[in-house]
Amino acid sequence: MIESDRELSAMVQELWDNDVNRLKPGKDYRISLQGKAGDSMAINDNNDGAGYPLFTFVDENIFKKETFLAFISLLDNYESDAGEPEIVTPEEVAENHKFLDSIIQTPTMKIAHKYLVEKHLSPADKTAFKEQLYRIWFELYARRGSSRPDSSGFEHVFVGETRGGRTVIGFHNWIQLYLQEKLGHIDYKGYSVNANSPQPDENKHILALQFSWKNGIKPKGSIFIGVSPEFEFALYTLCFLTSPNERVKVQFSFYDVEIVCHHYNQKHIGTTYPVLLNLNVF
């Protein structure tokens, strides 16, 4: 690994070790991987590798924790169709700020902030840091093919969008996946593996999968499962600000992971998600 990756890996390990709100697989939640997803892009295809939902159990008491509560309140603030301009109400702006207020108090975000200040990438002042986070994640921009602001980093990564009504773009968050599946809007179609990727494991925290949402299909998505909102926010912000490259490899816990992080105009997050390269099980 190149030196910067090693340094970033040490930081991500620290974030991981301090993610006190992370759920425990098999205890706080259970998933059912079932079969491998087919290659079809059709919604109602016969290649569905999973007849049942992905989540068989989640202890929803976890969702009463402050950061989870603040995060979940943001999920219904968006128009999923990319191309439809977003109207942000004062209430929604207040909810965004409340979420940022809740996460910057957590150990993971404090660690990320301290590191970014040391690297001269973020202001030391908490209010100024929050403004930086707001710009990166919540400021609207026009996604490809749209002339009006219709998207944000937060919406794309954590909520999900549809393009042309048929394709799901973004949507890299397990809480949104669980809640939408519970409402009947998600049809989990199985896990995704290729020749080089490790076999998925129900007790590990990263999964590549295929699913349909509303009327669109996500042919292959990759998500963390069971981690807290503040862990993902800290990790992705760290990758966005420290790495000019749009792909960075990190090692932490059992995982060798590539974090994909596309910048939009160097100011905002276009998309970001984990790709599992290897599982180090000793």
Secondary structure, DSSP 8 states (H G I E B T S, - for coil): --HHHHHHHHHHHHHHHT-TT---BTTTEEE---SB--S---TT-TT-S-SS-SEEEE-GGGGGSHHHHHHHTTTTS---BTTS-----HHHHHHHHHHHHHHTTSHHHHHHHHHHHHTTSS-SSHHHHHHHHHHHHTS-B--TT-SS--B-HHIIIII-EEETTTEEE---BHHHHHHHHHTT-EEEEEE---TTS----TTSSEEEEEEEETTEEEEEEEEE-S--HHHHHHHHHHHHHH-SSSEEEEEETTEEEEEEEEEETTTEEEEEEEEEEEE---
